[in-house]
């Protein structure tokens, strides 16, 4: 394993920011794995740290294929992590809305450029992704439909679902989108949690990434049995939104199969405790996202269902 | 008349309400919408909204048309000094056009678009952010320039910046409205979290001039200045390469030569100048950093170059 500083940035008042990559194997740029780009993506960083551990063991056993190099970048934005902010410390911009970056641009554009210039050219790119709302995801893999996409590759992760997303205008400055535009086959892996560590989901994400790398012939690894991945288009999934506001209680857990009309959760008045809304499924399918904060506004996505 | 154009229930006994005020008089149905407060840390538009509404109230018989004032598209943001939508950290101006059946932010944005659509002209007032101060200017993408420029030049701004189209900007309110045929001018002026009365007064004259030209105002109006238009000019960006405290020595609105010393980045710990900041080109400083703490990459100034081979007026 080689530890490399991919990009550094001086701060007026803090130790220098050093975006660090861990490299395994030698030769062709085969896979890059990126963890936390936001300050609350603790699970994403944790999954990467577990990958570093696994790849160290595989490398010691000679189980990384010849002429293959894998790089893991556990955390890009630890400055924000250390002060409890999601976005960039000073101007609150989102590094994952700055790609491909610009070397002469603003600070987060420079960070994005510094990172992207080092992770460009890999055959496969894997980002540990999070969602902007508090919630838990069934571990799954997602790919953006940029026209350069090979969705069938998502099956090689062996997660239950692979989802194809049609990019919106604001997606065009994300890492995943730009990786694809520049020829890397890019995937987002959702490992359930964001600002807490979920060990089971982390296990599943680590095994999925190892399984993928193994299937591509980059490593040789034993992993637990996989799912036969069901591929679906994001437009064919359903979002169930809250019709009222108050205290939210989920009555179901992710991964469960539900039928149309089933009660998935309730919302109660925060002062007198009366139930103000029952949240019912509008479709039959499997819950793959569940909102998890105690308070909820109206029109908030509280469940996502794969039909 | 004030009305709530969009509403969403918040978790604990409160609704988020987006309000507008309609001022209507006379026979004409010509409608001007004055929109601001998309970013909660931008306040210049708050005073402008007050000025325009107050002046029309006092001279209501001069109005022949409809003026809709939307002072706070992101009311919770203004209330909590939050640029984005509080709780989600979402930039509201990246959520348009929104969706009636979408999330709370998407639903609010869709309602806003529906309500403003059909205006003859919409003025969307921004005030930079807390980091940068801007001279009063209107920004538009190149594909919209032919339609918008005849209106923008009436607005009494100093500068009209026609920039390249960018896919990410397709999520803005202005792009959405322009795409739907509602001519929307994006104003940038001043600095975040402050009110610059002089700029508000300047834009107020522009709003009244535009109303006169639209046939909505029968009263006397002040003349307006001729703006510099960026067509045929380049904009130079001055970014910091060092980290420290930026202390400008050039002034906002100065005309500088390439290489002129415009400020220093200093280190308060070592008492050293860590970067002497120089103008990257000849021209007018139309953006200048207001917030002193900088990292490598922080924008310090923007300079509008003269027309190739020509002189500024």
Interface residues (C-beta under 8 A of the other chain):
Chain A: X9 X10 X11 X12 X86 X87 X90 X91 X92 X97 X104 X105 X106 X107 X108 X109 X110 X132 X133 X168 X169 X170 X172 X173 X241 X244 X245 X246 X247 X270 X271 X295 X296 X297 X298 X299 X300 X301
Chain B: X8 X9 X10 X11 X12 X13 X16 X83 X84 X87 X88 X89 X90 X94 X101 X102 X103 X104 X106 X107 X129 X131 X167 X168 X169 X170 X171 X237 X239 X242 X243 X244 X245 X267 X293 X294 X295 X296 X297 X298 X299
